[in-house]
Amino acid sequence: MSSPDPVRRFAAFRRLLLPLLVLAGLGGCTDHPTDVDTDDPAAANPDWTTASHGDAAPDYALVFPQDSVNVLRITMTAAHWAAIRQNMVALWGFDFGQPGMPGSMPLVDPQYVAVRVDFNGRHWDSVGFRLKGNSSLSAAWRQGNYKLPFRLNFDEHEDRYRAVHDQRFHGFDELSMSAGFHDPSLLHEKVAADIFRRAGIPAARTAHYRVFVDFGAGSKYCGVYTMVEVIEDTMVKDQFGEESGNIYKPTSQLRDFLPAQFEKKNHQELANYADVQAFVGALNSMLRTSNPAAWRAGLEATFDVEHFLKYLAVNNAIVNWDSYGRMAQNYYLYNRPGRGLTWIPWDHNEALTGDPGIIGSGSPGQKGLSLSMNEVTAIWPLIRNLAADSVYYARYRAHLGAFYDEVFTESAMNALFEKYHRMIAPYVVGPDGEQPRYTFLPSPDSFNVALGVLGSHVRSRRALIATFLQRTP
């Protein structure tokens, strides 16, 4: 009998580990004042309605407003906060506010605890709250910065509290909260997703929120966050019209197929990876050099190449180094019926940064790709192989030109930046703004300076694109 694949071994490990965490006091505390064990959600929570808590369609206008800043309040007990800290010590090796450095990436995400969420005059009980992120979480944790990135799962604790079975936040099950790490403008995560969608690339919806958290000793203003829609929760169904295909969140360079590098976000009970296995095989086929037409046909039968070329043009134009081609992360693949695996971008807090030169600036691992991509090696075959193909390279250049002409104009981008800058400014700087230990801003002035930096970035990128395409700026 063959041994189980790595994904199944990892799942079994998690099933064994989680009960031990609970016994050790790390699986979530049971002393939350609103935890009620009942089958009747209305009896447990007088704020319960089908529209706000139950099985209703996602209310994008309410949860992701584009012209206002919502307020979200989270309440946990001191015991919950202590459990989070204990869990982080176990995972990262150092406590909150200690200048330690994490070792290897943890095998499991930080634990969920049950918290109360208040929004728009209503409250939700026993909501799953956990910390998220790698460098952003590590930096905040080491600094003792309470502006911690986190994730909410509204029915995470349904097995313990029957009243929250299938609980939803105005139609949403999960929501991700980005804290604006490395982004004094607090705009990158928000506007990068908008820019992708304007260019015809489906991307998670985003909105700004003022977030207050009670860590067990009184509510504190933790600053302006960007709420990000979770891909497998609602985004795929909303923007593709259905969600029947497999959804993956890979950590793969796509040179070979390893099941452990293709985390399934749905259909986990089916250990079927035939779609991504066929895609990786077609991408790396020897036909690429012996019969390019046959190679293109085989690749397009498994993967939406045209969509990826458009994404690549946008990603290179705006500069987004924390993505495929530099990092084997921050993308999803959705097996869209009739179209094959489709690329979905994710995590944009590092987008719209970098020098307008050929490969950007920063540390060696933080350089965006050049527009020509001629520096990309074979370790990134999805870019190297497409860029080396004359047919695909011509299409990439055409998409770059269309983005330059129709979307990435100075007037459109500056209007987008200025709108959200004005909207969040009262909650970032000034008497109602972010405060030390609850912000990533190096200084209040850095927020206003960052707006001008964004405008300069667009001008510089447009000049470089015009040169690359041999256009007159």
Order of alpha helices (4+ residues) and beta strands (2+ residues): alpha-alpha-alpha-alpha-beta-alpha-beta-beta-alpha-beta-beta-alpha-beta-beta-alpha-beta-beta-alpha-alpha-alpha-alpha-beta-beta-alpha-alpha-alpha-alpha
